[in-house]
């Protein structure tokens, strides 16, 4: 989630994802949007936004940049209720 401009920080802001098929129900589509990634559907668990030490994370495995609008809308909903 974090801007590349802040790569020098020792932490990264992350939003966990879960396979959509593993959830019994999917409330609040605007807050937890479903995005395609590597031929599967994932739910962004936006309410679980967290700061994680960069050293604890593995290398990037892909990008959701093409879903930027949907992700920013979920962040706005989380932070502003919009």
DRENPA-3360 file (N, C-alpha, C; in nm, 2 decimals, always signed):
BEGIN
1 = XXXXXXXX = +0.08/-0.12/+0.00/+0.00/+0.00/+0.00/+0.09/+0.13/+0.00 ~ +0.21/+0.12/+0.04/+0.29/+0.23/+0.07/+0.35/+0.29/-0.06 ~ +0.36/+0.42/-0.07/+0.42/+0.48/-0.19/+0.57/+0.45/-0.20 ~ +0.62/+0.43/-0.32/+0.76/+0.40/-0.35/+0.85/+0.51/-0.30 ~ +0.80/+0.63/-0.29/+0.87/+0.75/-0.25/+0.93/+0.72/-0.10 ~ +0.86/+0.64/-0.03/+0.89/+0.61/+0.11/+0.97/+0.48/+0.13 ~ +1.04/+0.44/+0.03/+1.11/+0.31/+0.04/+1.22/+0.31/+0.15 ~ +1.27/+0.43/+0.18/+1.38/+0.44/+0.28/+1.33/+0.40/+0.42;
9 = XXXXXXXX = +1.20/+0.41/+0.44/+1.14/+0.37/+0.58/+1.17/+0.22/+0.60 ~ +1.18/+0.19/+0.73/+1.20/+0.05/+0.77/+1.07/-0.03/+0.78 ~ +0.96/+0.04/+0.76/+0.83/-0.03/+0.77/+0.76/-0.02/+0.64 ~ +0.66/-0.10/+0.62/+0.57/-0.09/+0.51/+0.42/-0.10/+0.56 ~ +0.34/-0.02/+0.50/+0.19/-0.03/+0.53/+0.13/-0.14/+0.43 ~ +0.07/-0.24/+0.49/+0.02/-0.35/+0.42/-0.13/-0.37/+0.45 ~ -0.20/-0.44/+0.35/-0.34/-0.48/+0.37/-0.33/-0.63/+0.34 ~ -0.37/-0.72/+0.43/-0.37/-0.86/+0.40/-0.48/-0.89/+0.30;
17 = XXXXXXXX = -0.46/-1.00/+0.23/-0.56/-1.05/+0.14/-0.59/-1.20/+0.18 ~ -0.71/-1.24/+0.14/-0.76/-1.38/+0.16/-0.83/-1.42/+0.04 ~ -0.81/-1.55/+0.00/-0.89/-1.60/-0.11/-1.04/-1.58/-0.08 ~ -1.11/-1.53/-0.18/-1.25/-1.50/-0.16/-1.33/-1.63/-0.13 ~ -1.28/-1.74/-0.19/-1.35/-1.87/-0.17/-1.34/-1.92/-0.03 ~ -1.24/-1.87/+0.05/-1.22/-1.92/+0.19/-1.30/-1.85/+0.29 ~ -1.37/-1.74/+0.25/-1.46/-1.67/+0.34/-1.60/-1.72/+0.33 ~ -1.66/-1.74/+0.45/-1.80/-1.79/+0.45/-1.90/-1.68/+0.40;
25 = XXXXXXXX = -1.87/-1.55/+0.43/-1.95/-1.44/+0.38/-1.86/-1.33/+0.35 ~ -1.91/-1.23/+0.27/-1.83/-1.12/+0.23/-1.91/-0.99/+0.25 ~ -1.90/-0.93/+0.37/-1.97/-0.81/+0.40/-1.90/-0.69/+0.35 ~ -1.97/-0.58/+0.33/-1.92/-0.45/+0.29/-1.82/-0.45/+0.17 ~ -1.88/-0.47/+0.06/-1.80/-0.48/-0.07/-1.71/-0.35/-0.08 ~ -1.75/-0.24/-0.04/-1.67/-0.12/-0.06/-1.55/-0.12/+0.03 ~ -1.56/-0.18/+0.15/-1.45/-0.18/+0.24/-1.36/-0.30/+0.21 ~ -1.41/-0.41/+0.17/-1.33/-0.53/+0.14/-1.35/-0.57/+0.00;
33 = XXXXXXXX = -1.30/-0.50/-0.10/-1.32/-0.53/-0.24/-1.26/-0.66/-0.28 ~ -1.31/-0.73/-0.38/-1.26/-0.85/-0.44/-1.18/-0.81/-0.56 ~ -1.05/-0.86/-0.56/-0.96/-0.83/-0.67/-0.91/-0.96/-0.73 ~ -0.89/-0.96/-0.86/-0.83/-1.08/-0.92/-0.67/-1.07/-0.91 ~ -0.61/-1.19/-0.88/-0.47/-1.19/-0.87/-0.43/-1.34/-0.90 ~ -0.34/-1.35/-0.99/-0.28/-1.48/-1.03/-0.39/-1.59/-1.05 ~ -0.49/-1.56/-1.13/-0.60/-1.65/-1.17/-0.69/-1.69/-1.05 ~ -0.70/-1.61/-0.95/-0.79/-1.64/-0.84/-0.85/-1.50/-0.79;
41 = XXXXXXXX = -0.95/-1.51/-0.71/-1.01/-1.39/-0.66/-0.98/-1.38/-0.51 ~ -0.93/-1.26/-0.47/-0.89/-1.23/-0.33/-0.97/-1.11/-0.28 ~ -1.00/-1.12/-0.15/-1.06/-1.01/-0.08/-0.95/-0.93/-0.01 ~ -0.96/-0.80/-0.03/-0.86/-0.71/+0.05/-0.92/-0.69/+0.19 ~ -0.85/-0.73/+0.29/-0.90/-0.72/+0.43/-0.86/-0.58/+0.48 ~ -0.91/-0.48/+0.42/-0.87/-0.34/+0.45/-0.88/-0.30/+0.60 ~ -0.98/-0.35/+0.68/-0.98/-0.32/+0.82/-0.86/-0.37/+0.90 ~ -0.78/-0.46/+0.84/-0.66/-0.52/+0.90/-0.54/-0.45/+0.86;
49 = XXXXXXXX = -0.55/-0.33/+0.80/-0.43/-0.25/+0.76/-0.33/-0.24/+0.88 ~ -0.20/-0.26/+0.84/-0.10/-0.27/+0.95/+0.03/-0.22/+0.90 ~ +0.11/-0.17/+0.99/+0.25/-0.14/+0.96/+0.34/-0.26/+1.00 ~ +0.42/-0.31/+0.90/+0.50/-0.42/+0.92/+0.65/-0.39/+0.89 ~ +0.74/-0.44/+0.97/+0.88/-0.42/+0.94/+0.92/-0.47/+0.80 ~ +0.98/-0.39/+0.72/+1.02/-0.44/+0.59/+1.10/-0.57/+0.59 ~ +1.18/-0.58/+0.69/+1.26/-0.71/+0.71/+1.18/-0.83/+0.73 ~ +1.05/-0.82/+0.77/+0.96/-0.93/+0.80/+0.89/-0.97/+0.67;
57 = XXXXXXXX = +0.90/-0.89/+0.57/+0.83/-0.92/+0.44/+0.92/-0.99/+0.34 ~ +0.86/-1.08/+0.26/+0.94/-1.14/+0.15/+0.94/-1.04/+0.03 ~ +0.99/-1.09/-0.08/+1.00/-1.00/-0.20/+0.86/-0.99/-0.26 ~ +0.83/-0.88/-0.33/+0.70/-0.86/-0.39/+0.67/-0.97/-0.49 ~ +0.55/-1.01/-0.50/+0.51/-1.12/-0.59/+0.42/-1.07/-0.70 ~ +0.38/-0.95/-0.70/+0.30/-0.90/-0.80/+0.25/-0.76/-0.76 ~ +0.16/-0.71/-0.84/+0.11/-0.57/-0.82/-0.04/-0.57/-0.84 ~ -0.11/-0.48/-0.76/-0.25/-0.46/-0.78/-0.27/-0.32/-0.83;
65 = XXXXXXXX = -0.17/-0.26/-0.89/-0.17/-0.12/-0.94/-0.29/-0.09/-1.03 ~ -0.33/-0.19/-1.11/-0.44/-0.17/-1.20/-0.58/-0.15/-1.13 ~ -0.58/-0.19/-1.00/-0.70/-0.18/-0.92/-0.69/-0.06/-0.82 ~ -0.60/+0.03/-0.85/-0.58/+0.15/-0.76/-0.70/+0.22/-0.72 ~ -0.79/+0.25/-0.81/-0.92/+0.32/-0.78/-1.00/+0.25/-0.68 ~ -1.02/+0.12/-0.69/-1.09/+0.04/-0.60/-1.03/+0.03/-0.46 ~ -0.89/+0.02/-0.46/-0.82/+0.01/-0.34/-0.83/+0.15/-0.26 ~ -0.81/+0.26/-0.34/-0.82/+0.39/-0.27/-0.96/+0.41/-0.22;
73 = XXXXXXXX = -1.06/+0.37/-0.29/-1.20/+0.38/-0.24/-1.22/+0.30/-0.11 ~ -1.16/+0.19/-0.10/-1.17/+0.11/+0.02/-1.10/+0.18/+0.14 ~ -0.98/+0.24/+0.11/-0.91/+0.32/+0.21/-0.99/+0.44/+0.25 ~ -1.05/+0.51/+0.16/-1.14/+0.62/+0.19/-1.25/+0.58/+0.28 ~ -1.31/+0.47/+0.25/-1.42/+0.42/+0.33/-1.38/+0.39/+0.47 ~ -1.26/+0.32/+0.48/-1.20/+0.29/+0.61/-1.17/+0.41/+0.70 ~ -1.11/+0.51/+0.63/-1.06/+0.62/+0.71/-1.16/+0.74/+0.72 ~ -1.25/+0.75/+0.62/-1.34/+0.87/+0.62/-1.48/+0.83/+0.62;
81 = XX = -1.51/+0.70/+0.60/-1.65/+0.66/+0.59/-1.72/+0.70/+0.46 ~ -1.64/+0.74/+0.36/-1.69/+0.78/+0.23/-1.70/+0.67/+0.13;
% end
